[in-house]
Amino acid sequence: REKIHERCKNICPPKDTFDRTLLHTHDKSRTDLEQVPKIFMKPDFALDDSLTFNSVLPWSHFNTAGGKGNRDAASSKLLQEKLSHYLDIVEVNIAHQISLRSEAFFHAMTSQHELQDYLKKTSQAVKMLRDKIAQIDKVMCEGSLHILRLALTRNNCVKVYNKLKLMATVHQTQPTVQVLLSTSEFVGALDLIATTQEVLQQELQGIHSFRHLGSQLCELEKLIDKMMIAEFSTYSHSDLNRPLEDDCHILEECVINKVSQIEDIDTDVVLKLADQMRMLNFPQWFDLLTDIFSKFTIFLQRVKATLNIIHSVVLSVLDKNQRTRELEEISQQKNAAKDNSLDTEVAYLIHEGMFISDAFSESELTPIAIDTTSQRNASPNSEPCSSDSVSEPECTTDSSSSKEQISSSVTPGAVDIMVNEDVKLSDLELGKLANNIQELLYSASDICHDRAVKFLMSRAKDGFLEKLNSTEFISLSRLMETFILETEQICGRKSMSLLGALQSQANKFVNRFHEERKTKLSLLLDNERWKQADVPAEFQDLVDSISHGKIALPEKKSGATEERKPAEVLTVEGQQYAVVGTVLLLIRIILEYCQCVDNIPSVTTDMLTRLSDLLKYFNSRSCQLVLGAGALQVVGLKTITTKNLALSSRCLQLIVHYIPVIRAHFEARLQPKQYSMLRHFDHITKDYHDHIAEISAKLVAIMDSLFDKLLSKYEVKAPVPSACFRNICKQMAKMHEAIFDLLPEEQTQMLFLRINASYKLHLKKQLSHLNVINDGGPQNGLVTADVAFYTGNLQALKGLQDLDLNMAEIWEQKR
């Protein structure tokens, strides 16, 4: 082809003529190309674009409707010819471009011929090389590789042999477990099952003949679990049912023995034990409960001793596991050091996906296992194991012999089945077991508390516990709190059932305690005539003990005591209080509340609330009876006198004096988060002070109405002193006589200052009405004489000598 091309070149016109022709042709082609619309030259020209398609083929050329068919056909034909012309122009230009690159095409063909020659030579060289390599492989490598293949095959055969031996041993697991269970060797049976399950999951996983063995072993484990539970339950029952003391056994017998000793109970008539127990009086029932609590305590101590032994075993196993892991880590480090001594140059040769060093190491180690097996099988009394030879020495194994067979049957390099001497629980499982042991002790304590609650509630059905007096309930509460504390010390945790029952009974006791005392206080107030009462010596001793910091009722003294006469007033820290009998009893009731809090700390908050209610009730009820004049209808008083009012005020002041003492007593027994409850005492103190102020205002109001009545009729005339002022002084003396022995001197002075201020106000008003002024005239002299008479009489009263009356204020100021 190249020669033909050269010949054609000679025939063609000279290059200059050709270039001129080519240039002319090129100009003509460019002119022709300019006729082709630019849309055809765009790189993204595509007829599937609707805009491009409409530009190239307008739809109007194909519309034959409306009788314009001939004209449209002509337009379509013209369009077809135009597009054909464009195609011719492009084809001519393409042919021209190809002609310009003819030299390159022929050069490429020449290069291809040379390349084919090179490939032919290369193929021949490769064939020669392959022949040489095949000869080298046959002479030098084939024999060596065959030796390695034989070594690997031998190693695989050893693995299969050991695997079959392992399968034979595993096959004997169930009969061996049955033999162990017949002798109650539960530990050995569980060890063998655990070992076999581990072998099935690791070494014999996927073996079809053993597909059901795993589930069968799980069932055996469940069976052993039930057998161990039954045996342990039998042991526990026999241990816990041992006599708690020489003459006492379990709880039921204890109750029966106690009930049978009571002569008043006819066991032939009252058949049920609970009904017989309800017939016991409190001392008998209390002794029975004490005996039960002591037996429960001994029972829990015995349970704790047994569980402590189990717990110590668990801890010793955990410690042994820790030491075993440390030894294994040391052994693994030594083995790693030995493995690193292999020839690293051979280790990287690979054949059929396996390191040759593995084959060497396994071939070196395998004879050890074979020798061990052959030595054992060579003994005169041993034969190969089979599925039928159950009684052979090699197949009938206990926990130690089975371990020896299994460990010797595992191939080197594989995971050892028996990591330690026997199968052990993991540290996590041992930890859970230790926690469960502690929970078992908690459960035993909870059961004892539940039984005690049941015993308590069976006696409380007829309201027996709610009828107990304070001393009896406090004894019961202390006994229960002592038992709760003892069980908490034994078990390390507080059981809540008995504590909840105690709290429930305590709440009922508090309600009854409060209602009884509130009812008692109500009866006392409804019968109180608000007269000063004598103070027995025991009440004086009571307030004296409070002053010395002992907030409790005095203990009853045995034997004859010296009789002391009652006092007229109650002396509290140097101050004298004239009181009514109800207040004396109220102080004793308040001390009963405080002492109950000391005896039963769990009811502190309830007692505080109830005591606050009691103090509020006394304040409101006394206000209704005295200030509200309710005593006129309740006890039949003719009138509420100033003495009644002063006595009521002094009684309230005595209670106010003791409120801080009561508050401090409760504050010392409350938790910090409960201190907000102390605000009740602040509210009560404010209410009492308001009540006292109202009584004082009432006393002033009585004299104020008297002044208004008398001074409104006052006339400035002889004789001096006038009858009005004589009457005023007489009433002032009566007021002083009524309250002076009841109220302290300071309060009396303050009260008379307020009364005097009211007197001056009314006198000033009357003088202004009479137009009497301080001018030194006769009327002024008469008024001055009357005022001097009033002042002298008032200051002559006891305790009012130094009273500043300031009588100059009665006169109007001069303008």
C-alpha positions in Angstrom: 0.0 0.0 0.0 2.8 2.3 0.7 4.4 1.6 -2.6 1.1 2.4 -4.4 0.9 5.6 -2.4 4.4 6.6 -3.5 3.5 5.9 -7.1 0.4 8.0 -6.8 2.4 10.8 -5.4 4.6 10.8 -8.5 1.6 10.9 -10.8 0.0 13.8 -8.8 0.9 17.5 -9.8 3.9 19.2 -8.1 3.6 20.2 -4.5 3.5 23.9 -5.2 0.7 23.5 -7.7 -1.0 21.1 -5.2 -0.6 23.5 -2.4 -2.2 26.3 -4.4 -5.0 24.0 -5.4 -5.3 22.8 -1.8 -5.4 26.4 -0.6 -8.1 27.3 -3.1 -10.0 24.2 -2.2 -9.7 25.0 1.5 -11.0 28.5 1.0 -13.9 27.1 -0.9 -14.6 24.5 1.7 -14.6 27.2 4.4 -17.0 29.2 2.4 -19.3 26.2 2.0 -19.1 25.4 5.7 -20.3 28.9 6.6 -23.5 28.0 4.8 -24.2 25.3 7.4 -26.2 26.9 10.3 -24.2 27.2 13.6 -26.7 25.1 15.5 -25.3 22.0 13.8 -21.8 22.9 15.0 -22.7 23.1 18.7 -21.1 20.5 21.0 -24.4 19.8 22.8 -26.4 19.4 19.5 -29.1 16.8 20.2 -32.4 16.3 18.4 -34.0 15.0 21.6 -34.0 18.6 22.8 -37.4 20.1 21.8 -36.0 23.6 21.0 -33.2 22.1 18.8 -35.7 19.8 17.1 -38.1 22.7 16.3 -35.2 24.8 15.0 -34.0 22.1 12.6 -37.4 20.8 11.5 -40.1 23.5 11.9 -43.5 21.9 12.4 -45.2 24.3 10.0 -43.6 22.4 7.0 -45.7 19.3 8.0 -49.0 20.9 8.5 -51.3 19.8 5.6 -54.5 21.2 7.1 -56.5 24.1 5.6 -56.0 23.2 1.9 -52.3 24.1 1.8 -51.0 20.7 1.0 -49.2 21.4 -2.2 -47.3 24.4 -0.8 -46.4 22.5 2.3 -45.1 19.6 0.3 -42.9 21.9 -1.7 -41.6 23.5 1.5 -40.8 20.1 2.9 -39.0 19.0 -0.2 -37.0 22.2 -0.2 -36.0 21.6 3.5 -34.9 18.1 2.6 -32.7 19.3 -0.2 -31.2 22.0 2.0 -30.3 19.4 4.7 -28.9 17.1 2.0 -26.8 20.0 0.8 -25.5 20.6 4.3 -24.6 16.9 4.5 -22.7 17.0 1.3 -20.7 20.0 2.4 -19.7 18.2 5.7 -18.8 15.0 3.9 -16.6 16.9 1.4 -14.8 18.6 4.2 -14.3 15.4 6.1 -12.8 13.8 3.0 -10.6 16.8 2.6 -9.4 16.5 6.1 -8.6 12.8 5.7 -6.7 13.5 2.5 -4.6 16.0 4.4 -3.6 13.3 7.0 -2.9 10.5 4.6 0.8 10.4 5.5 -0.1 9.8 9.1 -2.4 6.9 8.3 0.2 5.1 6.2 2.8 5.8 8.9 0.6 4.1 11.5 0.1 1.1 9.3 3.9 0.8 9.0 4.3 0.9 12.8 1.7 -1.8 13.2 3.7 -4.2 11.0 6.8 -3.6 13.1 4.8 -4.2 16.3 3.5 -7.5 15.0 7.1 -8.6 14.3 8.1 -7.7 17.9 5.2 -9.6 19.4 6.1 -12.7 17.4 9.7 -12.6 18.6 8.5 -12.1 22.2 6.1 -15.0 22.1 8.9 -17.3 20.9 11.1 -16.1 23.8 8.3 -16.8 26.4 7.8 -20.3 25.0 11.5 -21.0 25.4 11.4 -19.7 29.0 8.5 -21.8 29.9 10.2 -24.9 28.7 13.2 -24.1 30.7 11.1 -23.4 33.9 9.2 -26.7 33.4 12.5 -28.6 33.2 13.8 -26.8 36.4 10.5 -27.5 38.2 10.6 -31.2 37.3 14.2 -31.6 38.3 14.6 -29.4 41.4 11.2 -28.5 43.0 8.7 -31.2 42.4 10.2 -33.7 44.8 10.7 -31.2 47.6 7.1 -29.9 47.3 5.8 -33.5 47.3 7.6 -34.1 50.6 5.9 -31.0 52.1 2.5 -32.1 50.8 3.0 -35.5 52.4 4.0 -33.8 55.7 0.8 -31.7 55.6 -1.3 -34.8 54.8 0.3 -36.7 57.7 -0.5 -33.7 60.0 -4.1 -33.7 58.8 -4.4 -37.4 59.4 -3.1 -36.9 63.0 -5.7 -34.2 63.5 -8.5 -36.5 62.2 -7.2 -39.3 64.5 -7.1 -37.0 67.5 -10.6 -35.6 66.6 -12.0 -39.1 66.5 -10.4 -39.9 69.9 -12.0 -36.7 71.2 -15.4 -37.8 69.8 -15.0 -41.2 71.4 -14.3 -39.6 74.8 -17.2 -37.1 74.4 -19.5 -40.0 73.4 -19.0 -41.5 76.9 -20.1 -38.3 78.7 -23.6 -39.2 79.5 -22.9 -42.7 80.9 -20.1 -41.2 83.0 -22.4 -38.4 84.3 -24.9 -41.1 85.3 -22.3 -43.0 87.2 -21.2 -39.8 89.0 -24.7 -38.9 89.9 -25.3 -42.3 91.4 -22.6 -41.5 93.9 -23.7 -37.8 94.4 -20.6 -36.5 92.8 -22.4 -33.3 91.6 -19.2 -31.3 91.2 -17.5 -33.9 89.0 -20.6 -34.3 86.9 -21.0 -30.6 86.4 -17.3 -30.3 85.5 -17.6 -33.1 83.0 -20.7 -31.5 81.4 -19.2 -28.1 81.3 -16.0 -29.5 79.7 -18.0 -31.5 77.1 -20.1 -28.5 76.2 -17.0 -26.4 75.7 -15.5 -29.1 73.5 -18.8 -29.3 71.5 -18.8 -25.5 70.9 -15.1 -25.3 70.0 -13.5 -28.5 68.8 -16.5 -30.5 67.7 -18.7 -27.7 66.4 -20.8 -28.8 63.4 -20.4 -32.6 64.0 -23.8 -34.0 62.8 -23.8 -37.0 65.1 -23.5 -34.7 68.2 -26.2 -32.3 67.2 -28.5 -33.4 70.0 -25.8 -33.9 72.7 -25.7 -30.2 73.7 -29.5 -30.1 74.6 -29.2 -33.4 76.4 -26.4 -32.1 78.5 -28.4 -29.0 79.3 -31.2 -31.2 80.5 -28.7 -33.1 82.6 -27.6 -29.8 84.1 -31.2 -28.9 85.0 -31.6 -32.3 86.6 -28.4 -31.9 88.6 -29.6 -28.4 89.6 -32.9 -29.8 90.9 -31.1 -32.6 92.7 -28.6 -30.2 94.4 -31.5 -27.8 95.4 -33.4 -30.8 96.9 -30.3 -31.9 98.8 -29.4 -28.4 99.9 -33.0 -27.8 101.0 -32.9 -31.0 103.0 -29.7 -29.9 104.7 -31.0 -26.4 105.4 -34.3 -27.7 106.9 -32.4 -30.1 109.1 -30.0 -27.4 110.2 -32.5 -24.6 110.8 -34.9 -26.9 112.6 -32.4 -27.8 115.2 -33.4 -26.6 118.7 -32.8 -22.9 119.1 -32.3 -23.6 122.8 -32.4 -26.7 125.0 -36.2 -26.5 125.6 -37.4 -24.5 122.6 -37.7 -25.4 119.0 -39.3 -23.6 116.0 -41.6 -20.6 116.2 -44.9 -22.5 116.0 -44.0 -24.7 118.9 -42.9 -21.7 120.8 -46.4 -20.1 120.5 -48.1 -23.3 121.2 -46.1 -23.8 124.4 -46.7 -20.3 125.6 -50.5 -20.5 125.0 -50.7 -23.9 126.6 -49.2 -22.6 129.8 -52.1 -20.1 130.3 -54.7 -21.7 132.5 -57.5 -19.3 131.5 -57.5 -20.5 127.9 -59.6 -23.6 127.2 -58.0 -25.1 124.1 -60.9 -27.5 123.7 -63.3 -24.6 123.1 -61.0 -22.2 121.3 -59.4 -24.3 118.6 -57.5 -21.8 116.5 -54.1 -20.8 117.7 -54.6 -17.2 116.7 -57.9 -17.0 118.7 -56.1 -18.5 121.7 -53.3 -16.0 121.3 -55.8 -13.1 121.3 -57.0 -14.2 124.7 -53.7 -13.3 126.3 -53.5 -10.1 128.3 -50.8 -7.6 127.6 -48.1 -8.9 129.9 -48.6 -12.4 128.7 -48.7 -11.3 125.1 -45.7 -9.1 125.6 -43.6 -11.9 127.0 -44.6 -14.1 124.1 -43.5 -11.4 121.6 -40.2 -11.0 123.4 -39.6 -14.8 123.2 -40.5 -14.8 119.5 -38.1 -11.9 118.8 -35.3 -13.7 120.6 -35.9 -16.9 118.6 -35.9 -14.9 115.4 -32.6 -13.3 116.4 -31.0 -16.8 117.0 -32.5 -18.0 113.7 -30.9 -15.1 111.8 -27.6 -15.6 113.5 -27.7 -19.3 112.5 -28.5 -18.4 108.9 -25.8 -15.8 108.8 -23.2 -18.3 110.1 -24.1 -20.8 107.4 -24.1 -18.2 104.6 -20.7 -16.8 105.9 -19.2 -20.2 105.3 -20.5 -20.2 101.7 -19.4 -16.7 101.2 -15.9 -17.5 102.5 -15.7 -20.4 99.9 -16.7 -18.0 97.1 -14.0 -15.5 98.2 -11.4 -18.2 98.3 -12.3 -19.4 94.8 -12.1 -15.8 93.6 -8.6 -15.5 95.1 -7.5 -18.8 93.6 -8.7 -17.7 90.2 -6.7 -14.5 90.5 -3.5 -16.5 91.3 -4.3 -18.9 88.4 -4.6 -16.1 85.9 -1.3 -14.7 87.0 0.4 -18.1 86.5 -1.2 -18.4 83.1 0.1 -15.0 82.0 3.6 -16.0 83.0 3.3 -19.3 81.1 2.0 -17.5 78.0 5.0 -15.1 78.1 7.4 -18.1 78.2 5.6 -19.9 75.3 5.7 -16.7 73.2 9.5 -16.5 73.8 9.9 -20.1 72.5 7.8 -19.4 69.4 10.0 -16.5 68.5 13.0 -18.8 68.2 11.6 -20.5 65.0 13.6 -20.0 61.8 12.2 -16.9 60.2 13.7 -17.6 56.8 11.5 -20.7 56.3 8.4 -19.1 57.9 7.6 -16.9 54.8 7.5 -19.8 52.3 3.9 -20.5 51.5 2.3 -23.4 49.9 -1.4 -23.9 49.3 -2.3 -21.1 51.7 -0.4 -22.4 54.8 2.9 -21.5 56.4 5.5 -24.1 56.0 6.7 -23.3 59.5 3.3 -24.4 60.8 3.8 -27.8 59.2 7.2 -28.1 60.7 6.1 -27.1 64.2 3.1 -29.4 64.1 5.1 -32.3 62.7 7.6 -31.8 65.5 4.9 -31.6 68.3 2.5 -34.2 67.1 4.7 -37.2 67.9 4.6 -36.2 71.5 0.8 -36.7 71.5 1.1 -39.9 69.5 3.7 -41.3 71.9 1.5 -40.4 74.9 -1.5 -42.0 73.3 0.4 -45.1 72.2 1.9 -45.6 75.6 -1.6 -45.4 77.2 -3.1 -47.7 74.6 -0.2 -50.1 74.9 -1.0 -51.0 78.5 -2.2 -54.6 78.8 -5.6 -53.7 80.4 -6.7 -51.0 77.9 -8.5 -51.4 74.6 -9.7 -48.8 72.0 -12.8 -47.0 73.1 -16.0 -47.6 71.2 -19.6 -46.8 71.6 -20.3 -50.2 73.1 -17.5 -50.5 75.6 -19.0 -48.4 78.4 -17.3 -50.3 81.2 -13.8 -50.2 79.9 -11.2 -48.4 82.0 -10.3 -46.0 79.2 -13.9 -44.9 78.7 -15.4 -45.0 82.2 -14.0 -41.8 83.7 -14.5 -39.7 86.7 -13.8 -36.0 86.8 -10.0 -36.5 86.9 -9.6 -39.3 84.4 -11.9 -37.5 81.9 -9.8 -34.4 82.2 -6.7 -36.4 81.4 -8.2 -38.0 78.3 -9.6 -34.8 76.9 -6.5 -32.8 77.5 -4.3 -35.5 75.9 -6.6 -35.7 72.9 -6.4 -32.1 71.9 -4.0 -31.3 69.1 -1.1 -29.0 69.7 -1.7 -25.4 68.7 -5.4 -25.7 69.4 -7.3 -24.1 72.4 -6.9 -26.2 75.6 -10.2 -27.3 76.9 -9.3 -27.5 80.6 -7.8 -24.2 81.4 -7.5 -25.1 85.1 -7.8 -28.2 87.3 -11.6 -28.1 87.1 -14.3 -26.0 85.5 -14.9 -22.8 87.5 -17.4 -20.1 87.5 -16.3 -16.8 86.1 -15.4 -13.9 88.4 -18.7 -12.2 87.3 -20.7 -15.2 88.2 -18.9 -15.6 91.5 -19.6 -11.9 92.3 -23.2 -12.5 91.5 -23.2 -15.5 93.8 -21.7 -13.5 96.6 -24.4 -10.8 96.2 -27.1 -13.5 96.1 -25.8 -14.9 99.4 -26.2 -11.5 100.9 -29.6 -11.1 99.4 -30.5 -14.5 100.9 -29.7 -13.1 104.3 -31.8 -10.0 103.6 -34.7 -12.3 102.5 -34.4 -14.3 105.8 -34.6 -11.0 107.7 -37.5 -9.8 105.7 -39.3 -13.1 106.3 -38.8 -12.8 110.1 -40.1 -9.3 110.0 -43.1 -10.3 107.9 -43.9 -13.1 110.3 -43.6 -10.6 113.2 -46.0 -8.2 111.4 -48.5 -11.0 110.9 -48.3 -11.9 114.6 -48.7 -8.2 115.5 -51.7 -7.7 113.1 -53.5 -10.8 114.3 -53.5 -9.4 117.8 -54.5 -5.9 116.6 -57.7 -7.2 114.9 -59.9 -6.5 118.0 -58.3 -3.0 118.6 -56.1 -4.4 121.3 -53.1 -2.4 120.4 -55.1 0.9 120.1 -56.4 0.4 123.7 -52.9 0.2 125.2 -51.9 3.0 127.6 -48.8 5.1 127.0 -46.6 3.0 129.2 -47.6 -0.3 127.5 -47.3 1.1 124.0 -43.9 2.6 124.8 -42.7 -0.8 126.1 -44.0 -2.4 122.9 -42.4 0.2 120.7 -39.0 -0.1 122.4 -39.1 -3.9 122.1 -39.8 -3.7 118.4 -37.2 -1.0 117.8 -34.6 -3.2 119.6 -35.5 -6.2 117.4 -35.3 -4.1 114.3 -31.9 -2.8 115.4 -30.5 -6.2 116.2 -31.6 -7.7 112.8 -30.1 -4.7 111.1 -26.8 -5.3 112.9 -26.9 -9.0 111.9 -27.9 -8.6 108.3 -26.4 -5.2 107.5 -29.7 -3.8 106.2 -32.9 -2.5 107.8 -36.1 -4.4 106.9 -39.0 -2.1 106.5 -42.1 -4.3 107.0 -42.0 -4.4 110.8 -40.9 -0.8 110.9 -43.8 0.2 108.7 -46.2 -1.7 111.0 -44.7 0.0 114.0 -45.1 3.3 112.4 -48.7 2.5 111.5 -49.5 1.5 115.0 -47.6 4.6 116.3 -49.8 6.8 114.1 -52.9 5.2 115.5 -51.5 5.6 119.0 -50.7 9.3 118.4 -54.2 9.9 117.1 -55.8 8.3 120.2 -53.2 9.9 122.5 -54.1 13.3 121.1 -57.8 12.8 121.0 -57.9 11.7 124.6 -55.9 14.7 125.8 -57.8 17.2 123.6 -61.1 15.8 124.9 -59.7 16.0 128.5 -58.7 19.6 127.9 -62.0 20.4 126.4 -63.8 19.1 129.5 -61.5 21.0 131.8 -62.1 24.2 130.0 -65.9 23.7 129.8 -65.9 23.2 133.6 -63.4 26.0 134.4 -64.8 28.9 136.5 -61.7 31.0 135.9 -60.9 31.5 139.5 -57.4 31.3 141.0 -56.5 27.8 142.0 -54.1 26.6 144.6 -50.9 25.0 143.2 -50.2 21.5 144.6 -46.6 20.8 145.5 -46.2 18.2 142.8 -46.9 20.8 140.1 -44.4 23.1 141.7 -41.8 20.3 141.6 -42.8 19.7 138.0 -42.0 23.2 136.8 -38.8 23.3 138.9 -37.6 20.2 137.1 -38.3 21.9 133.8 -36.3 24.9 134.9 -33.4 22.5 135.6 -33.6 21.1 132.0 -35.6 17.9 132.7 -38.5 18.0 130.4 -40.3 14.8 131.6 -42.9 13.8 134.1 -41.5 13.0 137.5 -41.3 9.3 138.5 -43.8 8.2 141.0 -42.1 7.8 144.4 -42.8 4.6 146.2 -43.7 4.6 149.9 -45.1 7.4 152.1 -44.2 10.9 151.1 -44.3 14.0 153.2 -47.5 16.0 152.6 -46.9 19.6 151.7 -49.5 22.4 151.6 -50.4 23.8 148.2 -49.2 27.3 147.3 -51.3 30.2 146.2 -49.2 30.9 143.1 -46.9 28.9 140.8 -43.3 30.1 140.9 -41.4 29.8 137.7 -37.8 31.0 137.6 -38.5 33.7 140.2 -41.7 34.9 138.7 -45.1 34.2 140.3 -48.0 33.1 138.2 -51.6 33.0 139.5 -53.2 30.3 137.4 -56.4 28.3 137.1 -56.4 24.5 137.5 -56.8 23.8 133.8 -53.4 25.4 133.0 -51.7 23.3 135.6 -53.1 20.2 134.0 -52.2 21.6 130.5 -48.6 21.8 131.5 -48.7 18.2 132.6 -50.3 17.2 129.3 -47.6 19.1 127.3 -44.9 17.2 129.2 -46.7 14.0 128.3 -46.3 14.9 124.6 -42.6 15.7 125.1 -42.0 12.5 127.0 -43.8 10.5 124.3 -41.4 12.0 121.7 -38.4 10.8 123.8 -39.9 7.3 124.1 -41.0 7.0 120.5 -38.7 9.1 118.3 -40.5 8.0 115.1 -43.6 10.0 116.0 -41.8 13.3 116.6 -43.3 15.2 113.6 -46.8 13.9 114.3 -46.5 14.8 118.0 -45.3 18.3 117.1 -48.4 18.8 114.8 -50.7 17.4 117.5 -49.2 19.5 120.2 -49.5 22.6 118.1 -53.2 21.8 117.5 -53.6 21.4 121.3 -52.1 24.7 122.1 -54.1 26.4 119.4 -57.2 24.8 120.8 -56.5 26.1 124.3 -55.9 29.6 123.0 -59.1 29.7 120.9 -61.3 28.0 123.4 -60.2 30.2 126.4 -60.7 33.2 124.2 -64.3 32.1 123.5 -65.0 31.4 127.1 -63.5 34.6 128.7 -63.2 37.3 126.1 -66.2 36.0 124.2 -68.1 35.5 127.5 -68.9 31.9 126.6 -68.4 30.9 130.2 -71.6 32.6 131.1 -73.6 29.9 129.3 -71.1 27.0 129.7 -70.5 27.1 133.5 -73.1 29.7 134.5 -70.9 32.6 135.5 -72.9 35.8 136.2 -70.4 38.1 134.5 -66.8 38.1 133.2 -65.0 40.2 135.8 -61.7 42.0 135.5 -60.2 39.3 137.7 -61.3 36.6 135.3 -59.6 38.6 132.5 -56.4 39.2 134.4 -56.2 35.5 135.4 -56.8 34.4 131.8 -54.0 36.7 130.6 -51.6 35.4 133.3 -52.4 31.8 132.2 -51.6 32.6 128.6 -48.3 34.2 129.7 -47.3 31.0 131.5 -47.8 29.0 128.3 -45.9 31.6 126.3 -43.0 31.2 128.8 -42.8 27.5 128.0 -43.2 27.6 124.3 -39.4 28.2 123.6 -38.6 25.3 125.9 -41.0 23.0 124.0 -39.6 24.3 120.7 -36.0 23.5 121.8 -37.0 20.1 122.9 -38.6 19.2 119.5 -35.8 20.9 117.5 -33.2 18.6 119.2 -35.2 15.6 117.9 -36.0 16.7 114.4 -33.9 16.2 111.3 -32.5 19.4 109.7 -34.8 19.0 106.8 -37.8 19.0 109.2 -36.9 22.3 110.9 -39.5 24.1 108.9 -42.2 22.5 111.1 -41.0 24.6 114.0 -42.7 27.6 112.4 -45.9 26.3 114.1 -44.5 27.5 117.5 -43.8 30.9 116.0 -47.4 31.2 114.9 -48.7 30.0 118.2 -46.6 32.5 120.1 -47.9 35.3 118.0 -51.5 34.2 118.5 -51.0 34.0 122.3 -49.4 37.5 122.4 -52.3 38.8 120.3 -54.7 37.2 122.8 -52.9 38.8 125.8 -53.0 42.2 124.0 -56.8 41.8 123.4 -57.3 41.1 127.2 -55.3 44.2 128.1 -57.3 46.2 125.6 -60.5 44.8 127.1 -59.5 45.9 130.7 -58.7 49.4 129.4 -62.0 49.4 127.5 -63.9 48.6 130.7 -62.5 51.6 132.4 -62.8 53.7 129.3 -66.6 53.1 129.2 -66.7 53.9 132.9 -64.9 57.2 132.4 -67.2 58.2 129.6 -70.2 57.5 131.7 -69.0 59.3 134.8 -67.2 62.3 133.3 -69.9 63.1 130.9 -72.0 64.2 134.0 -69.2 66.0 135.7 -69.9 69.6 136.7 -67.3 72.0 138.1 -68.8 73.0 141.4 -68.4 72.5 145.1 -68.0 70.3 147.1 -64.4 69.2 146.5 -63.7 66.5 145.8 -66.8 66.0 143.7 -68.9 62.9 143.7 -67.8 62.1 140.2 -64.1 62.0 141.1 -64.9 60.1 144.4 -66.6 57.4 142.2 -63.8 57.3 139.7 -61.2 56.8 142.4 -63.3 54.0 144.0 -63.5 52.2 140.7 -59.8 52.6 140.1 -59.1 51.1 143.5 -61.4 48.1 142.7 -59.5 47.6 139.4 -56.2 47.7 141.2 -57.4 45.3 143.9 -58.6 42.8 141.3 -55.5 42.6 139.1 -52.5 43.6 141.4 -52.2 40.1 142.9 -52.6 38.5 139.5 -50.4 40.5 137.2 -46.7 41.5 137.7 -46.1 45.0 138.9 -44.6 46.1 135.6 -47.7 45.0 133.7 -50.0 46.6 136.3 -48.2 49.9 135.9 -48.4 49.7 132.1 -52.1 48.9 132.3 -52.8 51.8 134.7 -50.8 54.2 132.4 -53.1 53.2 129.6 -56.2 53.6 131.8 -54.9 57.1 133.0 -54.4 58.1 129.4 -58.0 57.2 128.7 -59.1 59.2 131.8 -57.2 62.3 130.8 -58.7 62.1 127.3 -62.3 62.0 128.6 -61.6 64.7 131.3 -60.1 67.0 128.7 -63.1 66.5 126.4 -65.5 67.4 129.3 -63.5 70.5 130.3 -63.5 71.6 126.8 -67.3 71.1 126.7 -67.7 73.1 129.9 -65.3 75.9 128.6 -63.1 75.5 131.6 -59.6 76.7 131.0 -56.4 77.0 132.9 -56.8 80.7 133.8 -56.4 80.5 137.6 -60.1 81.3 138.2 -62.5 79.6 140.6 -63.5 76.8 138.1 -59.9 76.2 137.4 -59.2 75.8 141.1 -62.1 73.3 141.6 -60.9 71.2 138.7 -57.3 71.3 140.1 -58.5 70.2 143.5 -60.5 67.2 142.0 -57.5 66.2 139.8 -55.2 66.4 142.8 -57.6 64.2 144.8 -57.6 61.6 141.8 -53.8 61.8 141.6 -53.3 61.2 145.3 -55.6 58.3 145.4 -54.1 56.7 142.4 -50.5 57.0 143.6 -51.5 55.8 147.0 -52.3 52.4 145.4 -49.7 49.7 145.9 -47.0 49.6 143.2 -48.2 52.9 141.6 -46.3 55.3 143.8 -43.8 56.2 141.1 -46.3 56.4 138.2 -45.9 59.5 136.1 -49.5 60.7 135.5 -48.6 64.0 133.7 -52.0 65.6 134.5 -51.1 68.9 132.8 -52.3 67.3 129.5 -55.9 67.8 130.5 -55.9 71.5 129.6 -56.2 72.8 126.1 -53.0 74.5 124.8 -53.2 78.3 124.7 -53.2 79.6 121.2 
